[in-house]
Amino acid sequence: MFRLRNFLGVVVFVGLVAGGSWLVLNRQLVLDHIRVWQYQPSQDIATLADRATMTDKAKFSFYLAQPRLENATQFNHDCRRVEQASPIVGCYAHAKETIHIYNVQNAELDGIKEVTAAHEMLHVAWSRYSAEQRRQLGELLEAAYAKVKTKKLEERMAYYERAQPGTRANELHSILGTEFADLGSELEAHYAEYFSNRAALLKLHAQYNEKFTSAEAEADALAASLAKRKREIEQLTTSYSARVSAYNQDVAAFNQQATTGGFQTQAEFQAERTRLSQRGLVLRREQQTIQGKVDAYNTDVEKLNALGRKIDQLNQSLDSQKAVK
């Protein structure tokens, strides 16, 4: 019996040592679980996670950062933008390990808070990856970036190089995962761990992003058209003015000739008068044509101004600093 008790004591001791070793090796994971257990998401936050189709794994990372949906004043306090001309709608504060999301009120931009939540959640996930995981993901992300990059995405990544040097792979991980499709089988499998329906998340992004891209594309096309038509109107006006000046001179000469008896016959007088009348009619028609082009030009200038106001309104609805001025 004595020997048996000793044996059981050794087993318990070994178990305690093994358990202690596991706790030491997995200290961060244990602390993360405690932090998540202590957090109770609001209904709004839980809805963001559900609409973003976050899996349980994703929700763990999301809730680990105790996400808050904030008004402009609080958000400006918690999230400091680096460049004043570049508004932000979300941030992951690394020091406090908290996510802050600006409560955008513009109904036209439905989905932006969900995509922002997913973007910041992926930053939290990245913060828990090992160096080797980051290296492997970095290679996949760069390959996907080369395939899907656009001018705007390149400009965006250039901003991160200026504002947050050293975060390229981290930002690509969040941007590509929430905004771009067809990233390759390995990355798709990776993101499937975080989103049960990534296509639905991408659709949310596409819906609000289209509000910007369609208005900007229409404005760019209209501006190019107006520039071309302005040159055409100027050319027509210059030519018209020269012909009107010549016509007026000829009319003055005709009147002088008629006054001084310069016409030999009534038929000669009438023929010249008819020619001048026809030239005047052509000029009036040309003037009407130019005026029609000017009126259409002015109408489209106002349309361009309206598009500009719409784009400004969309941009301002994302600018938390302007919201408190």
C-alpha positions as CSV (number, residue, x, y, z in Angstrom):
1,M,0.0,0.0,0.0
2,F,2.9,2.3,0.9
3,R,4.5,1.7,-2.5
4,L,1.2,2.3,-4.3
5,R,0.7,5.7,-2.6
6,N,4.2,6.7,-3.6
7,F,3.4,5.7,-7.2
8,L,0.2,7.8,-7.2
9,G,2.0,10.7,-5.7
10,V,4.6,10.6,-8.4
11,V,1.8,10.5,-11.1
12,V,0.0,13.5,-9.5
13,F,3.3,15.4,-9.3
14,V,4.2,14.6,-12.9
15,G,0.7,15.7,-13.9
16,L,1.1,19.0,-12.1
17,V,4.5,19.6,-13.6
18,A,3.1,18.8,-17.1
19,G,0.1,21.1,-16.5
20,G,2.4,23.9,-15.2
21,S,4.6,23.5,-18.2
22,W,1.6,23.8,-20.6
23,L,0.4,26.9,-18.8
24,V,3.9,28.5,-19.1
25,L,4.1,27.6,-22.8
26,N,0.6,28.8,-23.5
27,R,0.4,31.7,-21.1
28,Q,-0.8,34.2,-23.8
29,L,-3.6,31.8,-24.9
30,V,-4.8,31.4,-21.4
31,L,-4.8,35.2,-20.9
32,D,-6.6,35.6,-24.2
33,H,-9.4,33.2,-23.1
34,I,-9.8,35.0,-19.8
35,R,-10.1,38.3,-21.6
36,V,-12.7,37.0,-24.0
37,W,-14.7,35.4,-21.2
38,Q,-14.8,38.7,-19.4
39,Y,-16.1,40.6,-22.4
40,Q,-19.8,40.9,-23.2
41,P,-20.4,42.3,-26.7
42,S,-23.2,44.8,-27.2
43,Q,-26.0,43.9,-29.6
44,D,-24.6,46.3,-32.2
45,I,-21.1,44.7,-31.9
46,A,-22.6,41.1,-32.1
47,T,-24.6,42.2,-35.2
48,L,-21.4,43.5,-36.9
49,A,-19.7,40.2,-36.3
50,D,-22.6,38.2,-37.6
51,R,-23.1,40.4,-40.7
52,A,-19.4,40.1,-41.4
53,T,-19.9,36.3,-41.3
54,M,-17.2,35.9,-38.6
55,T,-16.6,32.3,-37.5
56,D,-16.1,31.4,-33.9
57,K,-12.4,31.7,-34.4
58,A,-12.8,35.2,-35.8
59,K,-15.2,36.2,-33.1
60,F,-12.6,35.1,-30.5
61,S,-10.0,37.5,-32.1
62,F,-12.7,40.2,-32.5
63,Y,-13.9,40.0,-28.9
64,L,-10.4,39.6,-27.6
65,A,-9.9,43.3,-28.6
66,Q,-13.1,44.4,-26.8
67,P,-14.4,46.2,-29.9
68,R,-16.3,49.5,-29.4
69,L,-18.6,51.3,-31.8
70,E,-17.9,55.0,-31.1
71,N,-19.2,58.5,-31.9
72,A,-16.9,61.0,-33.5
73,T,-15.6,62.6,-30.3
74,Q,-14.7,59.3,-28.7
75,F,-13.3,57.8,-31.9
76,N,-11.0,60.8,-32.5
77,H,-9.7,60.3,-29.0
78,D,-9.0,56.6,-29.4
79,C,-7.8,56.6,-33.0
80,R,-5.2,59.1,-34.1
81,R,-4.9,59.6,-37.9
82,V,-1.4,60.1,-39.2
83,E,-2.2,62.2,-42.3
84,Q,-5.0,64.8,-41.9
85,A,-6.1,64.2,-45.5
86,S,-6.6,60.5,-44.9
87,P,-9.6,59.8,-42.7
88,I,-9.9,56.5,-41.0
89,V,-13.0,54.6,-39.8
90,G,-11.4,52.0,-37.6
91,C,-8.2,51.2,-35.7
92,Y,-6.6,48.4,-33.6
93,A,-4.9,50.1,-30.7
94,H,-2.0,47.8,-30.1
95,A,-0.9,49.2,-26.8
96,K,-4.4,48.6,-25.2
97,E,-5.3,45.7,-27.6
98,T,-8.6,47.3,-28.4
99,I,-10.6,47.8,-31.6
100,H,-12.4,51.1,-32.2
101,I,-15.0,51.5,-35.0
102,Y,-16.4,54.9,-36.1
103,N,-20.2,54.7,-36.1
104,V,-20.7,56.0,-39.7
105,Q,-24.3,57.3,-40.0
106,N,-24.6,57.6,-43.8
107,A,-27.2,54.9,-44.8
108,E,-25.7,54.8,-48.3
109,L,-22.6,53.3,-46.8
110,D,-24.3,50.3,-45.3
111,G,-21.7,47.6,-44.7
112,I,-18.7,49.8,-44.1
113,K,-18.8,49.1,-40.3
114,E,-18.9,45.4,-40.9
115,V,-16.0,45.4,-43.3
116,T,-14.1,47.7,-40.9
117,A,-14.8,45.3,-38.0
118,A,-13.5,42.3,-40.1
119,H,-10.4,44.3,-41.2
120,E,-9.5,45.2,-37.6
121,M,-10.2,41.6,-36.4
122,L,-7.7,40.3,-38.8
123,H,-5.1,42.7,-37.3
124,V,-5.8,41.0,-33.9
125,A,-5.4,37.6,-35.5
126,W,-2.1,38.7,-37.1
127,S,-0.8,39.9,-33.7
128,R,-1.0,36.3,-32.5
129,Y,0.8,34.6,-35.4
130,S,4.3,33.3,-35.0
131,A,7.2,34.8,-37.1
132,E,7.1,31.7,-39.3
133,Q,3.3,32.0,-39.9
134,R,3.7,35.7,-40.8
135,R,6.6,34.8,-43.2
136,Q,4.5,32.1,-45.0
137,L,1.4,34.3,-45.1
138,G,3.5,37.3,-46.3
139,E,4.7,35.3,-49.4
140,L,1.1,34.3,-50.2
141,L,-0.2,37.8,-49.7
142,E,2.5,39.4,-52.0
143,A,1.6,36.9,-54.7
144,A,-2.1,37.7,-54.4
145,Y,-1.4,41.4,-54.3
146,A,0.6,41.2,-57.6
147,K,-2.5,39.6,-59.2
148,V,-5.2,41.9,-57.9
149,K,-3.5,45.3,-57.4
150,T,-5.1,48.4,-58.8
151,K,-3.8,52.0,-58.9
152,K,-5.9,52.8,-55.8
153,L,-4.6,49.8,-53.9
154,E,-1.0,50.8,-54.8
155,E,-1.7,54.3,-53.5
156,R,-3.2,52.9,-50.3
157,M,-0.2,50.7,-49.7
158,A,2.1,53.6,-50.3
159,Y,0.2,55.5,-47.6
160,Y,0.8,52.6,-45.2
161,E,4.5,52.7,-46.1
162,R,4.6,56.4,-45.0
163,A,2.2,56.2,-42.1
164,Q,3.0,52.8,-40.6
165,P,6.3,51.5,-42.0
166,G,6.8,47.8,-41.4
167,T,3.1,46.9,-41.5
168,R,2.8,46.0,-45.2
169,A,2.1,42.3,-44.7
170,N,-0.2,43.0,-41.8
171,E,-2.2,45.5,-43.8
172,L,-2.4,43.3,-46.9
173,H,-3.7,40.5,-44.7
174,S,-6.6,42.7,-43.6
175,I,-7.3,44.4,-46.9
176,L,-7.1,41.4,-49.2
177,G,-9.2,39.3,-46.9
178,T,-12.0,41.8,-46.6
179,E,-12.1,43.4,-50.1
180,F,-10.7,41.1,-52.8
181,A,-11.8,37.8,-54.3
182,D,-9.9,35.0,-56.0
183,L,-6.7,35.1,-53.8
184,G,-5.6,31.6,-54.5
185,S,-6.5,28.3,-52.8
186,E,-4.1,28.6,-49.8
187,L,-5.3,32.1,-48.9
188,E,-8.9,31.2,-49.5
189,A,-8.5,28.3,-47.1
190,H,-6.8,30.6,-44.6
191,Y,-9.6,33.2,-44.7
192,A,-12.3,30.4,-44.5
193,E,-11.1,29.9,-40.9
194,Y,-12.4,33.5,-40.2
195,F,-15.4,34.0,-42.5
196,S,-18.2,31.5,-43.1
197,N,-19.2,33.4,-46.2
198,R,-16.4,35.6,-47.4
199,A,-18.3,36.3,-50.6
200,A,-21.1,38.0,-48.6
201,L,-18.5,40.1,-46.8
202,L,-17.0,41.1,-50.1
203,K,-20.4,42.0,-51.4
204,L,-20.9,44.4,-48.5
205,H,-17.6,46.1,-49.4
206,A,-18.6,46.2,-53.1
207,Q,-21.9,47.8,-52.3
208,Y,-20.6,50.8,-50.4
209,N,-17.5,51.1,-52.4
210,E,-19.5,51.3,-55.6
211,K,-21.1,54.5,-54.2
212,F,-17.7,56.1,-54.4
213,T,-16.4,54.5,-57.6
214,S,-19.5,55.0,-59.7
215,A,-19.7,58.7,-58.7
216,E,-16.0,59.2,-59.3
217,A,-16.1,57.4,-62.6
218,E,-19.1,59.4,-63.8
219,A,-17.4,62.7,-62.6
220,D,-14.1,61.8,-64.4
221,A,-16.0,61.0,-67.6
222,L,-18.1,64.1,-67.4
223,A,-15.1,66.3,-66.7
224,A,-13.2,64.9,-69.7
225,S,-16.3,65.4,-71.9
226,L,-16.6,69.0,-70.6
227,A,-13.0,69.8,-71.3
228,K,-13.3,68.5,-74.9
229,R,-16.6,70.4,-75.4
230,K,-15.2,73.6,-74.0
231,R,-12.4,73.5,-76.5
232,E,-14.9,72.8,-79.3
233,I,-17.2,75.7,-78.2
234,E,-14.2,78.1,-78.0
235,Q,-13.1,77.1,-81.5
236,L,-16.6,77.5,-82.8
237,T,-17.0,80.9,-81.1
238,T,-13.7,82.2,-82.4
239,S,-14.7,81.2,-85.9
240,Y,-18.2,82.5,-85.5
241,S,-16.9,85.9,-84.2
242,A,-14.5,86.3,-87.1
243,R,-17.4,85.6,-89.6
244,V,-19.7,88.0,-87.8
245,S,-17.1,90.7,-87.9
246,A,-16.6,90.1,-91.7
247,Y,-20.3,90.1,-92.2
248,N,-20.8,93.3,-90.3
249,Q,-18.1,95.0,-92.4
250,D,-19.8,93.8,-95.6
251,V,-23.2,95.0,-94.4
252,A,-21.6,98.4,-93.6
253,A,-20.0,98.5,-97.1
254,F,-23.4,97.5,-98.7
255,N,-25.2,100.3,-96.8
256,Q,-22.5,102.8,-97.8
257,Q,-22.7,101.6,-101.4
258,A,-26.5,101.8,-101.4
259,T,-26.4,105.3,-99.9
260,T,-24.0,106.7,-102.4
261,G,-25.6,105.1,-105.4
262,G,-22.9,102.6,-106.0
263,F,-25.2,100.0,-107.5
264,Q,-25.7,100.2,-111.2
265,T,-29.1,98.5,-111.2
266,Q,-31.9,97.5,-108.9
267,A,-31.2,93.9,-109.7
268,E,-27.6,94.2,-108.7
269,F,-28.7,95.9,-105.4
270,Q,-31.2,93.2,-104.7
271,A,-28.8,90.3,-105.5
272,E,-26.2,91.7,-103.0
273,R,-28.9,92.3,-100.4
274,T,-30.1,88.7,-100.8
275,R,-26.6,87.3,-100.4
276,L,-26.1,89.3,-97.2
277,S,-29.4,88.2,-95.9
278,Q,-28.6,84.5,-96.5
279,R,-25.2,85.0,-94.8
280,G,-27.0,86.6,-91.8
281,L,-29.4,83.6,-91.6
282,V,-26.5,81.1,-91.7
283,L,-24.8,83.1,-88.9
284,R,-28.0,83.2,-86.8
285,R,-28.4,79.4,-87.1
286,E,-24.7,79.0,-86.2
287,Q,-25.2,81.2,-83.2
288,Q,-28.2,79.1,-82.1
289,T,-26.1,75.9,-82.5
290,I,-23.3,77.4,-80.4
291,Q,-25.8,78.6,-77.8
292,G,-27.4,75.1,-77.6
293,K,-23.9,73.6,-77.0
294,V,-23.2,76.3,-74.3
295,D,-26.6,75.5,-72.6
296,A,-25.9,71.8,-72.6
297,Y,-22.3,72.5,-71.4
298,N,-23.6,74.6,-68.5
299,T,-26.2,71.9,-67.6
300,D,-23.5,69.3,-67.4
301,V,-21.2,71.7,-65.4
302,E,-24.0,71.8,-62.8
303,K,-24.3,68.0,-63.0
304,L,-20.6,67.7,-62.4
305,N,-20.8,70.1,-59.4
306,A,-23.6,68.0,-58.0
307,L,-21.5,64.9,-58.3
308,G,-18.7,66.7,-56.6
309,R,-21.0,67.6,-53.7
310,K,-22.2,64.0,-53.5
311,I,-18.6,62.7,-53.4
312,D,-17.7,65.3,-50.8
313,Q,-20.7,64.3,-48.7
314,L,-19.7,60.6,-48.9
315,N,-16.2,61.4,-47.9
316,Q,-17.3,63.8,-45.1
317,S,-19.5,61.1,-43.6
318,L,-16.3,59.0,-43.1
319,D,-14.4,61.9,-41.6
320,S,-14.9,61.8,-37.8
321,Q,-13.0,65.0,-37.3
322,K,-15.3,67.0,-39.5
323,A,-18.3,65.5,-37.7
324,V,-17.3,67.4,-34.5
325,K,-16.5,70.8,-36.0
